[in-house]
Amino acid sequence: MSNIAIIGLQWGDEGKGKIVDVLSDRFDAVIRFQGGHNAGHTIKVDDKTYKLSLLPSGLVRNKFSVIGSGVVVDPIALFKEIKSVEALGLTISNENLAIADNCALILSIHRELDNLLESQKGDKKIGTTGRGIGPAYEDRCGRRSLRICDLLDDNILQERIENLLFYHNLLRKSLGAKEVRVEDIINELAPIKERLLSYAKPSFEIARILKKKKNVMFEGAQGALLDVAFGTFPYVTSSHTVSGQVALGSCLGVGDLHKTLGILKAYTTRVGFGPFPTELDNEIGKFLQVEGGEIGTVTGRDRRCGWLDVVLVRQAIQLSNVKEIVLTKLDVLDKLEEIKICVGYEVDGKEYDYLPANCALWDKIKPVYETIDGWNETTVGAKSLSDLPQKALNYIKRIEELCAIKVAIVSTGPKREETIIVSEL
C-alpha cells in the first residue's frame, strides 16, 4: 500500500486539481480531508472543464472518492456541484462517493454570519469567501455544530439546533440581525436531508473500505501558507492545510500517510488580504496575472501576483515533510527576459530566512532577490525535459537547490497531457 498526500506549498491555486487528476489513474481512492467549498480545483479534459470545490477530483476518473471528517459540508453547494458535473457527463452516486457522517454542516446562518462579521471589519477584512467556512469550523470547535449523523434522529436534531441557536441568536442580536427559529433550520434541512444521508457513512466504515485499497490519495485544499496555525495568521483559512491534517480529517490514521507531494507554482499568487513580500504591483505583476489566467475559481477575484518566494516555500516543505514537488505553470514565465527568486528577507537591517510571526514586521520586509535569465521560448505542452530550453532547466535546477527538494513532475499547461513526468513517484 502506498498512500500520498497532495499539498499546496503556497497560498493555494497551485494547480492541485490538475495534478490529482493526472495521478489519480494510479490510485484506487481519493479523499478530501479539510476545508469546504472555498476550495477551487479546475480540471480540463479534452473540451470539458470541471470546476470542483467540495467533490474530490478523483471523481473525474470515477475513482472511489471520500469527503472526509475534516471537511465542513454545505449540502446546497454540494448538490449544486454534483448537478454541474453530471451535466458534463459524470455520474455521482453512493457507489463512488462517500461522505463521513461526522462532517459538520454549513447552514445559512453560517454564511450570513461570515458576511456580517466581514462587513463590520472595514479595511481590516480577512478576505473570506463569505461561504460560512469559518463560522462552521468555530461551531465545531465550540461543540455546537450540526453533523450529518444528527439528521438521523429528530429529537437529537431538535436538541442540536436549539443549542446552536442559543449561541447564534445572541451573536446575531449584537450585530443587528434577525433571530433564527428552530423551525427555520429544520425547514432548511428538510428538502436535502434524505439525499445527504444517502451518501453518508460512518468514518470507521469508510476506513475499512479504504484499508482494502492498494493506493489512496489525500487531496489537500487551499495551501500550506493558509494553515490556521502555521499560515499568515489571521489572513488564513479556518482549517489545517498541512499534511498532518490527514490523520485528523481523512477517516484514516497517522500511519496511513506514506508520502507527501508538494505542489509549487513557478511564481507566487495570493487571493484576498494578507502579507505578500514578493508581490509585484507593476507591469510584470499584471503580465503574470493575465498570462497565468489568475482569477479565482471560487471567488472570481483577481489573484495578486509576484516572484517565487523560496523562504515561504521552505517553511511549507518542512511542515509537511515534503520530499518531492510538482512545478506548475512554468509556461507562464516563457516571455520574460529575466526572472527573480526571493531567497531571503531583510527587516530593519536584520536578515531572516523565515517569515516572522510578528505581523508588525511584515510591512517592513525587503525581499532579497536572486536574478536568473529568462528563456524567451515556449514551453507550452512540453512532454519531456528534452523539450525544454536550457534556461528553463536552469530555473528548475535552481529551485531544487534552493529548496533542497526534487522536482518529480513539471506541468506545462492546464491539460492532462501537458505534463512532464521527471521521475516515478
C-alpha positions as CSV (number, residue, x, y, z in Angstrom):
1,M,0.0,0.0,0.0
2,S,1.4,3.4,-1.0
3,N,-0.7,6.5,0.1
4,I,0.3,10.0,-1.0
5,A,-1.0,13.4,0.2
6,I,-1.1,16.3,-2.4
7,I,-0.4,19.5,-0.5
8,G,-0.1,23.1,-2.0
9,L,3.0,24.8,-0.9
10,Q,1.9,28.4,-1.3
11,W,-1.4,30.4,-0.7
12,G,-3.4,28.0,-2.8
13,D,-4.2,28.0,-6.6
14,E,-1.0,26.0,-7.3
15,G,-2.8,23.6,-9.7
16,K,-3.6,20.8,-7.3
17,G,-6.7,19.8,-9.1
18,K,-4.9,19.0,-12.4
19,I,-2.2,17.1,-10.6
20,V,-4.7,15.0,-8.7
21,D,-6.5,14.2,-11.9
22,V,-3.2,13.4,-13.7
23,L,-2.1,11.0,-11.0
24,S,-5.4,9.6,-9.9
25,D,-5.4,6.8,-12.5
26,R,-2.7,5.3,-10.4
27,F,-4.8,5.3,-7.2
28,D,-7.8,3.4,-6.0
29,A,-9.4,6.2,-4.0
30,V,-9.2,10.0,-3.5
31,I,-10.0,11.7,-0.2
32,R,-10.7,15.4,0.7
33,F,-9.6,15.8,4.3
34,Q,-10.1,19.5,5.1
35,G,-11.7,22.8,4.0
36,G,-15.1,23.2,2.4
37,H,-16.5,24.7,-0.8
38,N,-14.0,27.6,-0.5
39,A,-11.6,25.3,-2.4
40,G,-11.4,25.6,-6.2
41,H,-9.9,22.9,-8.3
42,T,-10.1,23.2,-12.1
43,I,-9.6,20.2,-14.3
44,K,-9.5,20.3,-18.2
45,V,-10.1,17.1,-20.1
46,D,-10.5,17.4,-23.9
47,D,-13.2,20.1,-24.4
48,K,-14.6,19.9,-20.9
49,T,-13.7,21.9,-17.9
50,Y,-14.6,20.6,-14.4
51,K,-14.7,23.2,-11.6
52,L,-14.7,21.4,-8.3
53,S,-15.0,22.7,-4.7
54,L,-16.3,20.0,-2.4
55,L,-16.1,17.0,-4.6
56,P,-12.8,15.1,-4.7
57,S,-11.0,15.5,-8.1
58,G,-10.7,11.7,-8.4
59,L,-14.4,11.6,-9.4
60,V,-13.4,12.9,-12.9
61,R,-11.8,9.4,-13.4
62,N,-14.6,7.7,-11.5
63,K,-12.4,6.8,-8.6
64,F,-13.9,5.9,-5.2
65,S,-14.0,9.3,-3.5
66,V,-14.4,10.4,0.1
67,I,-15.4,13.7,1.7
68,G,-13.6,13.1,5.0
69,S,-14.5,14.0,8.5
70,G,-12.2,17.1,8.5
71,V,-14.4,18.8,5.8
72,V,-17.3,21.1,6.5
73,V,-20.1,20.4,4.1
74,D,-22.7,22.9,2.7
75,P,-25.4,20.5,1.3
76,I,-26.9,23.1,-1.0
77,A,-23.4,23.8,-2.5
78,L,-22.7,20.1,-2.7
79,F,-25.8,19.2,-4.7
80,K,-25.4,22.2,-7.0
81,E,-21.8,21.0,-7.7
82,I,-23.0,17.4,-8.4
83,K,-25.6,18.8,-10.8
84,S,-22.9,20.8,-12.7
85,V,-20.5,17.9,-13.1
86,E,-23.3,15.5,-14.1
87,A,-24.2,17.9,-16.8
88,L,-20.7,17.3,-18.2
89,G,-21.2,13.6,-18.2
90,L,-20.0,12.4,-14.8
91,T,-22.1,10.0,-12.7
92,I,-22.1,10.6,-9.0
93,S,-23.7,8.1,-6.7
94,N,-23.2,6.5,-3.3
95,E,-21.1,3.8,-5.1
96,N,-18.3,6.3,-6.0
97,L,-18.8,9.0,-3.3
98,A,-18.9,8.6,0.4
99,I,-19.2,11.4,3.0
100,A,-18.2,10.9,6.6
101,D,-21.3,11.1,8.8
102,N,-19.4,13.2,11.4
103,C,-18.8,16.0,9.0
104,A,-20.0,19.3,10.3
105,L,-22.7,21.1,8.3
106,I,-22.6,24.6,6.9
107,L,-26.0,26.3,7.1
108,S,-27.5,29.6,6.0
109,I,-26.7,31.1,9.5
110,H,-23.0,30.4,8.9
111,R,-23.0,32.1,5.5
112,E,-24.9,35.1,6.9
113,L,-22.6,35.4,10.0
114,D,-19.5,35.2,7.8
115,N,-20.7,38.2,5.7
116,L,-22.0,40.1,8.8
117,L,-18.6,39.8,10.5
118,E,-16.6,40.8,7.4
119,S,-18.8,43.8,6.9
120,Q,-18.0,45.0,10.4
121,K,-14.3,45.0,9.9
122,G,-14.0,47.7,7.3
123,D,-10.4,47.9,5.9
124,K,-9.4,45.1,8.4
125,K,-11.2,42.4,6.5
126,I,-9.6,39.0,6.3
127,G,-11.0,38.5,2.8
128,T,-13.0,35.3,3.4
129,T,-15.1,33.8,0.6
130,G,-18.2,34.5,2.5
131,R,-19.3,30.9,2.3
132,G,-19.6,30.2,6.0
133,I,-16.5,28.1,6.3
134,G,-15.0,29.9,9.3
135,P,-18.2,30.1,11.4
136,A,-18.9,26.4,10.7
137,Y,-15.4,25.4,12.0
138,E,-15.9,27.7,15.0
139,D,-19.1,25.9,15.9
140,R,-17.4,22.5,15.6
141,C,-14.6,23.6,17.9
142,G,-17.3,25.1,20.2
143,R,-19.1,21.7,20.3
144,R,-22.3,23.1,19.0
145,S,-22.3,22.2,15.2
146,L,-24.8,20.0,13.4
147,R,-23.2,16.9,11.9
148,I,-24.7,14.8,9.2
149,C,-25.3,11.9,11.6
150,D,-27.5,14.3,13.7
151,L,-30.1,14.2,10.9
152,L,-30.9,10.5,11.7
153,D,-32.9,11.3,14.8
154,D,-35.5,14.1,15.1
155,N,-35.1,14.5,18.8
156,I,-31.3,14.8,18.6
157,L,-31.7,17.2,15.7
158,Q,-34.0,19.4,17.7
159,E,-31.7,19.5,20.6
160,R,-28.6,20.3,18.5
161,I,-30.4,23.1,16.7
162,E,-31.6,24.6,20.0
163,N,-28.0,24.6,21.3
164,L,-26.7,26.0,18.1
165,L,-29.2,28.9,18.0
166,F,-28.7,29.7,21.7
167,Y,-25.2,30.9,20.6
168,H,-26.0,32.3,17.2
169,N,-29.0,34.3,18.1
170,L,-27.1,36.1,20.9
171,L,-24.4,37.0,18.3
172,R,-26.9,37.9,15.6
173,K,-28.7,40.3,18.1
174,S,-25.4,42.1,18.8
175,L,-24.9,42.5,15.0
176,G,-28.5,43.8,14.4
177,A,-29.6,40.6,12.5
178,K,-33.0,38.9,12.7
179,E,-33.4,36.0,15.2
180,V,-33.5,32.5,13.6
181,R,-36.0,29.9,14.9
182,V,-35.5,26.2,15.2
183,E,-38.2,25.7,12.6
184,D,-36.3,27.8,10.1
185,I,-33.3,25.4,10.3
186,I,-35.5,22.3,10.2
187,N,-37.2,23.6,7.1
188,E,-33.9,24.4,5.5
189,L,-32.7,20.8,6.0
190,A,-35.9,19.0,5.1
191,P,-35.5,19.1,1.3
192,I,-32.0,17.7,1.3
193,K,-31.9,15.5,4.4
194,E,-32.6,12.1,2.8
195,R,-30.4,12.7,-0.2
196,L,-27.5,13.8,2.0
197,L,-27.9,10.8,4.3
198,S,-27.8,8.5,1.2
199,Y,-24.1,9.4,0.7
200,A,-23.2,9.3,4.4
201,K,-21.2,6.5,6.0
202,P,-19.6,6.2,9.5
203,S,-15.9,7.2,9.4
204,F,-14.9,3.7,10.6
205,E,-16.8,2.0,7.9
206,I,-15.2,4.3,5.3
207,A,-11.8,3.4,6.9
208,R,-12.5,-0.3,6.4
209,I,-13.3,0.3,2.7
210,L,-10.1,2.4,2.3
211,K,-7.9,-0.2,4.0
212,K,-8.8,-2.6,1.2
213,K,-7.5,-0.2,-1.4
214,K,-3.9,-0.5,-2.6
215,N,-3.2,3.1,-3.2
216,V,-5.0,6.1,-1.7
217,M,-4.6,9.8,-2.5
218,F,-5.3,12.6,0.1
219,E,-6.3,15.7,-1.8
220,G,-5.5,19.0,0.0
221,A,-7.4,22.2,-0.5
222,Q,-6.1,25.7,-0.2
223,G,-2.3,25.9,0.5
224,A,0.1,25.4,3.4
225,L,0.6,29.1,3.9
226,L,-3.1,29.4,4.7
227,D,-3.0,26.9,7.6
228,V,-4.9,28.2,10.6
229,A,-1.9,27.6,12.9
230,F,1.2,28.0,10.7
231,G,0.0,30.3,7.9
232,T,0.0,34.1,7.7
233,F,-2.4,34.5,10.7
234,P,-5.1,36.0,10.8
235,Y,-5.1,36.0,6.9
236,V,-5.6,32.3,6.8
237,T,-8.3,29.7,6.2
238,S,-10.1,28.1,9.2
239,S,-8.7,24.6,8.8
240,H,-5.3,22.9,8.9
241,T,-3.9,22.6,5.4
242,V,-0.6,20.8,6.1
243,S,-0.2,17.1,5.7
244,G,-0.7,16.4,9.5
245,Q,-4.4,17.1,9.0
246,V,-4.6,13.8,7.0
247,A,-4.6,11.9,10.3
248,L,-7.5,14.0,11.6
249,G,-9.7,14.5,8.6
250,S,-9.4,11.6,6.2
251,C,-11.0,8.8,8.2
252,L,-7.6,7.1,8.3
253,G,-4.8,7.4,10.8
254,V,-1.4,8.9,11.0
255,G,0.4,5.7,9.9
256,D,-1.7,5.6,6.7
257,L,0.1,8.5,5.0
258,H,3.3,7.3,3.4
259,K,4.5,10.3,1.4
260,T,3.7,13.9,0.7
261,L,3.9,15.5,-2.7
262,G,4.1,19.3,-2.7
263,I,2.6,21.4,-5.5
264,L,4.5,24.6,-6.3
265,K,3.6,27.3,-8.8
266,A,6.6,28.7,-10.7
267,Y,5.7,32.1,-9.3
268,T,3.6,33.2,-6.4
269,T,-0.1,34.3,-6.2
270,R,-2.5,35.2,-3.4
271,V,-6.2,35.9,-3.3
272,G,-7.6,38.4,-0.8
273,F,-5.8,40.3,2.0
274,G,-2.6,39.4,3.9
275,P,1.2,39.8,3.6
276,F,2.9,39.1,0.3
277,P,6.6,40.0,0.4
278,T,7.3,39.4,-3.4
279,E,4.1,41.0,-4.7
280,L,4.6,42.9,-8.0
281,D,2.4,46.0,-8.3
282,N,3.7,46.7,-11.7
283,E,3.6,45.6,-15.4
284,I,5.3,42.3,-14.6
285,G,2.7,41.5,-11.9
286,K,-0.1,42.4,-14.4
287,F,1.6,40.2,-17.0
288,L,1.7,37.2,-14.7
289,Q,-2.0,37.8,-13.8
290,V,-3.1,37.9,-17.5
291,E,-0.7,35.2,-18.9
292,G,-1.5,32.9,-16.0
293,G,-5.3,33.4,-16.1
294,E,-5.1,34.3,-12.4
295,I,-8.7,34.6,-11.5
296,G,-10.1,32.6,-8.5
297,T,-12.1,29.5,-9.4
298,V,-14.3,30.1,-6.4
299,T,-14.2,33.8,-5.7
300,G,-13.8,35.2,-9.3
301,R,-11.4,37.7,-7.8
302,D,-8.1,38.6,-9.5
303,R,-5.2,37.0,-7.8
304,R,-2.2,39.1,-6.6
305,C,1.0,38.0,-8.4
306,G,4.7,38.1,-7.6
307,W,8.0,36.3,-7.9
308,L,8.6,32.9,-6.4
309,D,9.4,33.1,-2.7
310,V,11.5,30.1,-1.6
311,V,11.7,31.5,2.0
312,L,8.0,30.6,2.4
313,V,8.2,27.5,0.3
314,R,10.9,26.0,2.5
315,Q,8.7,26.6,5.6
316,A,5.8,24.7,3.9
317,I,8.1,21.9,2.8
318,Q,9.3,21.4,6.4
319,L,5.8,21.4,7.9
320,S,4.5,18.7,5.6
321,N,7.7,16.6,5.3
322,V,7.8,17.1,1.5
323,K,10.5,15.2,-0.4
324,E,9.3,15.8,-4.0
325,I,7.4,18.6,-5.7
326,V,5.4,19.3,-8.8
327,L,6.3,22.5,-10.5
328,T,3.3,24.1,-12.2
329,K,2.7,26.9,-14.7
330,L,6.3,27.0,-15.9
331,D,4.9,28.1,-19.3
332,V,3.6,31.4,-17.8
333,L,7.2,32.6,-17.5
334,D,8.1,31.9,-21.1
335,K,8.1,35.5,-22.4
336,L,10.2,37.1,-19.5
337,E,13.7,38.4,-20.2
338,E,14.7,37.8,-16.6
339,I,13.2,36.0,-13.6
340,K,13.7,36.7,-9.9
341,I,13.6,34.4,-6.9
342,C,13.3,35.6,-3.4
343,V,16.0,33.8,-1.3
344,G,15.7,35.8,1.9
345,Y,14.3,38.8,3.8
346,E,15.7,41.9,5.4
347,V,13.9,43.7,8.1
348,D,15.4,46.8,9.7
349,G,18.8,45.6,8.7
350,K,18.3,42.1,10.1
351,E,18.3,39.1,7.8
352,Y,15.5,36.5,8.1
353,D,15.3,33.0,6.5
354,Y,11.7,32.7,7.6
355,L,8.6,34.8,7.7
356,P,8.3,36.3,11.2
357,A,5.1,35.6,13.1
358,N,5.1,39.1,14.4
359,C,2.8,40.8,11.9
360,A,4.2,44.3,12.8
361,L,7.3,43.4,10.8
362,W,5.5,42.3,7.6
363,D,5.3,45.8,6.1
364,K,9.0,46.3,6.7
365,I,10.1,43.2,4.8
366,K,12.5,43.8,1.9
367,P,12.9,40.7,-0.3
368,V,16.4,39.6,-1.1
369,Y,16.4,38.5,-4.8
370,E,18.5,36.3,-7.0
371,T,18.1,37.0,-10.7
372,I,18.4,34.4,-13.4
373,D,18.0,34.6,-17.2
374,G,14.6,34.0,-18.8
375,W,14.4,31.6,-21.7
376,N,12.1,33.6,-24.1
377,E,10.9,30.3,-25.7
378,T,7.7,28.4,-25.5
379,T,7.4,25.5,-23.0
380,V,3.7,25.1,-23.6
381,G,2.7,21.4,-23.9
382,A,6.3,20.1,-23.5
383,K,6.1,16.4,-22.6
384,S,9.8,15.7,-21.7
385,L,12.7,17.6,-20.2
386,S,14.5,17.4,-23.5
387,D,11.7,19.6,-24.9
388,L,12.5,22.4,-22.5
389,P,15.0,25.3,-23.2
390,Q,18.2,25.0,-21.2
391,K,17.5,28.2,-19.3
392,A,14.1,26.8,-18.2
393,L,16.0,23.7,-17.0
394,N,18.4,26.0,-15.1
395,Y,15.4,27.6,-13.4
396,I,14.1,24.2,-12.3
397,K,17.5,23.1,-11.1
398,R,17.9,26.3,-9.1
399,I,14.6,25.7,-7.3
400,E,15.7,22.2,-6.4
401,E,19.0,23.6,-5.0
402,L,17.3,26.4,-3.0
403,C,14.6,24.2,-1.6
404,A,16.7,21.1,-1.2
405,I,14.0,19.2,-3.0
406,K,13.5,17.1,-6.1
407,V,11.2,18.1,-8.9
408,A,9.3,15.0,-9.9
409,I,6.7,16.5,-12.3
410,V,6.6,19.6,-14.4
411,S,3.3,21.0,-15.6
412,T,3.4,23.0,-18.9
413,G,-0.2,23.7,-19.4
414,P,-3.7,23.0,-18.0
415,K,-4.4,19.8,-19.9
416,R,-3.6,16.3,-18.7
417,E,-1.2,15.6,-21.5
418,E,0.7,18.9,-20.9
419,T,2.8,17.2,-18.1
420,I,6.4,16.1,-17.8
421,I,6.9,13.1,-15.5
422,V,10.5,13.5,-14.4
423,S,10.6,10.6,-12.1
424,E,8.1,8.0,-10.9
425,L,6.5,8.5,-7.5
